Amino acid sequence: MTYLKKKTIRDINVNNKRVIVRVDFNVPCKNGIISDDTRIVAALPTIQYLLDKGASIILMSHMGRPKGKRNMEYSLAPVAKRLADVLGRPVRFAEDCVGEETAKMAAAMKPGDIMLLENLRFHPEEEKNDPEFAKALADLADIYVDDAFGSAHRAHASTVGIASFLPAVCGLLIEKEIVSLGKAVSNPARPFVVIMGGAKVSDKISVIENLLTKVDSLLIGGGMANTFFAAQGYNMQASKVEEDKLDLTRSFLSSELAERIQLPLDVIAASSFDANAEHIACEVGEIPEGWMALDIGPKTVDLFKYLIRNAATVVWNGPLGVFEMDAFAEGTMAIARAVADSPAFSVIGGGDSVSAVNKAGVSYRIDHVSTGGGASLEFLEGKILPGIDVLEDKYSYEGRRPLYAANWKMNMDSAKAAYFVDDLRQKAANTAAELVILPPSVYLSQVAKAATDSGIRCGIQNIYWENSGPFTGEVSSSMAKDCGADYVLCGHSERRHIFGETADMVALKAASAQQAGLIPMVCVGETIEQRQAGKTMEVLKQDIQASLAGVTPDAQVVIAYEPVWAIGTGLAATAADAEAAIACIRQEVEAMWGELAEEIRILYGGSVNASNIAEFMTCPNIDGVMVGGASLQCDSFVKIIENGEK
């Protein structure tokens, strides 16, 4: 398994460098008047960061479809003016994106200067990914930054070719897109609900195939629902149906995952495709002769709202009706409001969906509104986006990625917790390992917020296995997820031997964590009496079997070997002893889960420090460590990480 993370502008030195940034300034502009500057505003965090770090900035973008010709209707000159107004500082405009004059302007730039190049698509070489054109763009600068997620799915000269000639990293907008979309699709809190609309099934086939295996409910509306109904044998009258996709649609409906698909209960049918057409709400099988379905009906709205209200993650792509016409917009508007009102982590992807939430006036209440139409769709399909693939890897690690977990136990205070995270962000920014902080639950939200966009992940030290109820003092998995946790510590030796947790209880907690979209970190280990009696391996095998009993086999599950006698005592197992115990654990997991055991990360925990870490990390079966007391000071934790990577 290969773990990759792309470098961002935070990972490089841009001081006194000319940085060429691919932005998405494809904004609506008519007669020199920009009617919506959302995409300009979206680029500001990256621009401001580069300015603050002493860079000079060359911005490049396309606008519209000039078809490789110099068509001034699509000039970016008005964008340069609007950007200058928004920034409150001058923005020079180059009348071409390449050429001698543009090169002179770039060479004369000083730190703090900003220049916008003319429309890239005035040159046919841009969309052809012509290497000479890409080299001409690269010659303007020292560093390339891609911050145009909306173009990341296109292999053009300014998104792919240029990366062959310059150090290439992503900007803050692309970083946000990757983090937010990845959070929603790769490790969603559950229930996970996806809303899929739009006109055609053919546009969303790959998305449905990719997400149907991951979702709890797939809500389908819009024109694409017509094809699903036709596949079931309904007469859809004059509704648009993709006849050539009926067999494919039937395959979805007959699959073992079909119960996850929720089709509309009723529709708004109209006498014609007209904003003023006569229309009624009716059951799918009762559409009047010659009429067409143009929106979801009120019963469907109520059902979809219920599912959205009870979701923990919601992803929406595609409108549920012809929302451009007010008479057929209510279904889409109602669902937009429902997503905004839901406590779920919400992501909107796709141009029409974004327009819908903007029309409903609720976009500011959505957790993430993607700036990419086709790019977000391809991301949801599980495709690799070429514009992101070419960027430099922050790390590339073959095999099981090392993990260093800081278990603060019942220590720290609010101020120290915040300072620790800020310090760790800077001092361990370039580590190839995964870093996880396990704070006391009262500080979880604060630590998670401080770690945003850093790559540092958070976990909770303990949960209860029920989702809610009369359990005073307990915290559920869904609550932990809501507070920003990615991991849950299950069955730490102190929980077992001080608070009496059994392996059966650990199994319930681990299963609950998985159901909420969290990653269980299951701890096992022997007492000193068991060790002295020669029962270490026997105890570990029994404990693994019982503690993983309710856990679905998954490569993300983490196991920690923590000999009870080494927790907080200053004693530590030798590297050879730890390796032998962990090899035994891996063999037992293999007996339960097969070849997947080779992907499971197993940590060692027990009085780990900077002096002994290197011995443990040279062992082939040890994939990281759980650090207790030595993790309470950032410098000592960083030293453990550094020594472990030598």
N, C-alpha and C positions, 0 to 999 in steps of 0.2 A: 504494500500500500504506500503511495506517495502523498505526502502532505506538502502543500504549497501555500505560501502567503506572499502576496505581491508587496513590493516596496511602495511606500507613499512618500510624499514630499517631506514628511517628518524624518525619514530615514537617510536623507542626503543633505549635504552642505550646499546651499544655494547662494551663500553670501558672495556678492560681486560677480555673480554668474548671469549670463543671458539665458533665460528659461523660456522655451517656446511651448505654449499650452494649447492643446486642442480643446476648445470649448464648443458648446452647442448653442450658438446664437441664431438658430433658425427660427426667428420670431415672426409673428404676423406683422407685415409692414406694407402699407399702401400709400403711394404718393409721398414717401418719406416719413410717414407717420406710423410709429410703432404702437399697436393697440394693446399689446400684452408683453410686459418685460420680465415675466416669471423666470425664463431661462437665463436672462442676464443676471438677475438677482441670485439665482442658484449658484452661479460661478463666483460670487463675491468672497466666500470664505477662503477659497484657494488663492484668489488674487491678493486678498489682504494678508494672508499668511506669507506669501512670497515677498510682498512689499516689506512686511515687518522684519523679514530675515535678510534684507539687503539685496534682493535680486532685481534685475531689470526684466520686464515681462513682454513677450511677444505673443499675442493672442491670434489664433487662426480658427476659422469656422467656415461652414457652407451656409447658404441660404437658398431655399427653394430648389427648382430644377432648371437651371439655365442651359442644360444640355451641352456643357463644354464650350459655351460661347459667352462673350462679354456682353451681357444683357443688364443694363443699369437699373432695370426694374428690381433686380436682386442684389444691388450693391449694399455692402455693409457699412457704408458711410453714416447712415442715420443711427446705426448701432453704436458706432464710436462716439457720437454726440450724446446719446442716451447714457452710455456707460460713464462718460465724463461727468455728466450731471449726477448720476447715482453715487459715484466715488468722490465727487467734489475735488477732482484733480484732473489735469490735462491728459488726454489720450490721443496720441498721434495716430494718423490714419495713413497707411501705405496704399497707394492706388493700384498695386498689384501684390500678389502673395510671393512672387519670385522675381528675379531680375536684378540688374545692376543697381538701380536706384533703391530698391527695397533692401538690398544687401548693405548699401552705404548707410541707410537709416539705422539698420540693426547694429552695425559696427560702431556707430556714434552714440549708442545708448549708454546711459549711466544708471547706477543703482537707483531704483525708485521710478524710473521711466516706464511708461506703458505704451505699447503700439499695437494696433489692430490691423491685420492684413486684410486685403480685399478678398472677396468670395473665392474659396478654393476651387469651386466647381466652374469657374470661368475657364478652367483648364481641363480638357478631357483626360489628361494624364492622372488627375486626382483619383477618379473612380476606377481607372485602369491599374492603380497601384504601380505606376511607372517608377522604376528605381531611380532614374535620373531626376525626376521631379521630386521624389522623396529626399534625395541627396541635396537638392537645391534648398528645400525647406530646412533640412538639418544644418546646413552650412550657416544659417542665420543665428544659431544658438549653441550653447554648451550642454544643455540638458533638455530632454523632452518630457513633458507631463501630459498625460491623457486625463481630461476631466469631462469628456463628452460621452456619458453613458448611452445617450440616445443614438450614437453612431458606433458604439463598440461592437456591434454585430456585423459591421461592414469592413471588409479587408481593403481599405483605400490607402493611398499614399500617406495621408496625414494621420491615420489611425494604426497602420501596421508597418508600411514601408519605412517610415522615418525611424522606427525603433531599431533598425539595422545599423544606424549610423550614430546614434546618441545613447547615453544612459537614459533609460526609459522607466518612469515610475507613474503611479496614479495620483490624482488630486483628491481633495477631501470629498468632493461630490461622488466620484466613483467609489471611493472607500465606503461612504455611507450607503450607497446602493448595494454593494456587495454584502455588507454586514446585515442590512435590513432584509433584503430578499433571501439571503442565506439563512438568517434566523427563522424566517417564516417557513421556508421549504425544507431545510436540512434537519432542523431540530425544533419542530413546532411544539408549543404547549398545546395540550389537548383538553377538550375536543378541537380538532382542526377542521375548519369549514372553508371550502373554496367555492366561490360564486363565479360561474362561467356563463358569459353572455356573448352577444355579437350575432352577426347575421349568418355565419356559415360554420358548420361542423368541420369542414375541410381546413379552416384556418386554425383550429384548435385540437386537431387529432393528436399531435405529439404531446401537447400539454395534458390532455385527458389521460393519455397512456402513462405519462410520467407521474401525474399526481394521484391518479385513482388508487394506486397501491399505498399512498401515504395518508390520504384524507380519512376523516370520519364521515363527512358528508360532502357530496359534490352537488351543489345546487345549480341547475341548468335552466336558463331562460333565454330570451331574445329569439331571433329567427332560427338559431340552431336547434331550439327545442322542437320546432316543427318537424324536423327530420327525424328526431327521436320518436315523436308521436306517430309519424307516418310509418316508421319501422314497426310500430306496435299494431298497425292496421287501422288507425284512425283516418277518416277522410278529412284532410285539412283544408278542403275547398280551395280557395284561391291563394292560400298562404304559400310563401316561398318554401319549397322543399328541394333538397339536393338528392335527386333520384339516384345518382351514381354513388351515394354514400349510405344507402339504406342497409346494405349487407354489413358494412363496417359498423354502423350504429347498432344493428342487431347483435353483433358480436359483443359489444359493450354491455348490452342489456341482458345477454345470456351468460355472461361471465360470472365467476364465483364472487366477484366484487360488485355485482349489479345492485345489491342492497344498499350500497353507499350512494347511489345516484338518486337524487330527488328531482323529479320533473314537476312542472307546474300542475296545480290542481284545477285551475281555471285560467281563462285568458280574457283579454279585451279584444273583441272581434269588431272589425270595421267593414263597411260596405265597399270602401275603396281606399287606396293609398293616398289619402288627402287629409290635411289638417282639420278640415271641416266636415269630414265624412260622418255619417251616422254610425254610432258604435254602441255596443252592449257588453256586459260581463256575462260569460257563459262557460259551461263545462266544455272540455276539449272536444268531446264527441257531439256537441250540439251547435257547432258553428253554422250559421245560416248559409244556405247555398250561395256560392259566388262570393262570400265574404272572406276576410283574412284576419289572422291573429297578429296584432301589432303591439301587444303589451301583456304582462302577466296580470292576472285578476286579483281581486281583494282577498280571496281565500289563500291564494299562493303567497301574497304579501304577508299575511298573518303567520303562515307556516314558516316562511323564510325568516321573518323577524324573530320568531321563537328560537330557531336554530342558531341564528346569529347572536341573540342575547345570551345564550348559554354556551357560546364558544369561548375558547381561550386564545385561538389564533384564527384570523380571517384574512383570506387573500381574495381579491376581486379583480377579474379581468373581463371587460365587455359589458355593455349596457343590456338591460333586460327587456327593452322595448325600443320603439322609435322615439327616443326621448327628445329629439329635435322638435317634434310636434307636441305642443302642450297637452293635447288630448290623449296622447299615448306616452306621457312622461311620468305619470304618477307612480307606476311600479318601480322604475329606476330611482326616482327621487325618494320614495319611501325606504328602499333598501339602502340608499346612501345615508339617510338619516339614522337608520337602524345600525349600520356599521359604525357611524360616528358615536352613537349612544352606547354601543357595546363596550364592556370592560376589556374585551379581547385586544391583543396586539394586532393591529390592522395594517394591511398593505394594499395599496391600489396600484395596479399596473396596466398600461395601455392607454393610448391617447383618448379614446372615447370614454373610458371609465373616469379618467382624470377630468375630462370636460363635464361629466355627469356630477361628480362631487363638487366641482366648482359651481355649477349651475344650482346645486342644492345649497350652496353656501356653507358646506361643512368640511372643506378640505383641511382647514387648520386644526380640525379635531381628529384627523387620521394620523396614525403613528408614522407612516411613510407613504408619500405619494411619489411614485417612480417617475423620473424624467424621461425614461426610455419607453417608447411604444414597442417597436419590433424587438428591441434589445431585451426588455423585460419579459416579453413573450418567449423569446428563445431561452432566456435564463430559466423560466418556469418549465420549459421543455427539457431542461437538463443539458442543454448544449453548451459547449465551450465558446465563449465570445472571442473572436480573433483579436479585437482591439485590447482586450485584457490579457489574453494568453501571451502576447508578446512582451508584456511588461516584466521587469526584473523581479525575480523571486526574492522575497525577504529571507527565505530559507528554502532549501529543498532537502527533505529528509527521507531517505529510503528506509522502509521498515517501520517499526513501532516508534512513534515520536516520543522523546523523553518528556516526562511530566514532573514538575516540582510543585508540591502542594504545601501551602503555609496554613497549618491548623492553629489558629490563635487560641483555641479553647476558651476559657472564661477570663480573657485578658483584653487589654486595650481600652481606650475611651474614644469618644467621637473625634476629638482633634487629632489624636495620634493615628487613628485609622485613616483619616483623610490625608495626613502628611505622608504616611507609609506608601499609599497608592501613588501619589504624585511623585515621590522619590523613586519608587520602583519603575514607573513609566520611563523615567529618564535613564536610570542606571542599568536596566535590563532590556533596553529597547531592541537590541540586536540579537537576543538569544534565539536559538533555533528551537528551544524547548517550549512546551506549553506551561504557562504559569497559572496556578489556581489559588485563590485566597479563600479561606474558610473562616469568616469572622463570626463573632457572636451574632445571633439572629437579629438583635436590635440594631445592629450596624449594617446589615446586609444591603438594604436599599442605598445607603450612603456610599458604601464601598463599590457597589455595582455602578452607580452613577459616576463616581470618580474614575472608574476603569473604562468608561465608554470610549469606543474606538481605539483602545490601546492594545487589544489582543489579550489582555489579562482577563481571565474568567473567574467567576465567583461561585461559591457553593455554600450550602448551609450544613451545619454540623449535625443536625438531627431533625427528623420530621415524624409525624404520626401518620399511620397508613390510611385513616379515614379522610374523606374530602372535607367534611364539615360535621358539626354536631356538638353535643355537650361534653367537650373534652377540654376543660379549663387548663390553660397554660400551654396547650399543644399548638403546633403549627403544621398545616397540611402541605403536601407537595405543590398543589396549585398556588397556595399563598407564597411559598418560596419562589416559585417560578415568576409570580407577579412582582416580587420584590427584586428580581434580577438574577436569581440563581440559575446556573447551568448544571451544577453537580449537587448531589446529596451524599453526605457521609453516612453510611449505614453500618451499624454494629461496631463502632470504635471500641477498643478494649475497655475504656473507661465507662462507656455506656453499658457494656456487658457485665463488668465486674463491680461497678459501684451501684448501677441502677437496675441490675438484674435482667437485662435484655437477653432473650434466648435467640438461637439461630432461626427459629420459626418466626419470631417477631422481626428479625432482620430481613427475612425473605419477604414478609408483607410490606415492609418499608421500601425495599428495593423495587418490588413490583409496582407499588404506588408511584414511586419516582418515575419509572419508565412510562407509566400511563399519563403522567403530566408532562412528558417531554423532557424530563431531566435525566441526567446520567448518574446512575448509582455508583458510588465508590464503596465497595463491600470489603470490610475489614475482617480478617481472620488471624488467629494466632494462639499459641499454647501458653499455659502457665509454667512456672518454674518446676512445679511438682510433676506435671506431665512431661516436661523436657527431661528431668532427671530419671523418670521411669522409662525413658526411651520410646515414648508414645507420640512424639511430635508429628510424624508423618501420618499416623493413624488419625490423630485429632484433626489435622488439616484436611484430610480427605473427607471425613465425616462433616466437618464444618462447611466446606465448600458445597457439598451435596445439599445440605439443609439450607444454607444461606442463599443459594441460587435457585432454590426449588420453584419459586414463582416468577423467575426472571426470564424474559424472552431472550434467546440467544442474540447477541448484538455485539459487534466489534467495539462499540463505544463504552461498554461496561468496563469499569476499572476495578481491579482487586488490589488490596493492600495487605501485605504480610506484616503484622505487627505483633511480635512476641510480647506477651503481657509483661514478662519479667524485664523487658527493656524499655518500657514506656515510662519516661520521667524519672528513671533511676540513675541515669548516667551510664548505665551498662549498654552495650550494643552487641548484637550477634556479630561474629566474624563474617567477612564477605563470603567465605566458603560456606558457612552455615546458612546464611541468608540465601545464597544461590541454590543450595540443595533443597531448602524448603520451598522456594519459589518454583523451582523445576518440578517439584512434586505437585504443587498447586496447578501448574500448567498442564501436567499429565492428567490430572483429575478433570480439569475443564475440557481437555480433549476427549476424554471418555464420555463426557456429557454432551459436548457441543461439536465434536469433530474438528475438522481443520481450522475452524474459526478461532480455536484456541491460540493459534500462532499470531493472531492479530490483537489479542487481548493484552492490554498493558497491565503489568503487575508491579507494584511499588514495594519498596521496603520502608518501614517506619519503626523508629526506636532509637532515640538519642543520636540522631544524625547531626553532624556538624561539618564545618569546613575542612577539618583535618581528616575525617574518615570517609567523606563522600566519594573521593576518587576510587577507592577500593571497591565500593559497591557498584559504581557506574561502569566499571570494566567487566562486570559479570554479564554474560549474554542474555540471561533471563530477567535481569532487573532493569526495568524501564523508567525508573525515577524513584523519588522518595517522598514520604510524608514527613514534614518537618514540624516539630512542636515548638519547644522553648526557643530554639535557635532562629525561629522565623519571626520573633517579636520585634527584632531590630532589622530594618531594611538592609543595612550594610552587611550583617551576618548572613541574611538570606541570600543576598546577591553573591556573596563570597562562596556560598555553597553551590549556587548555580554555576558560577565561573569555574570553580575547581572541578565540578562534575563534568564540564564540557571539555576539559583539557585532554 
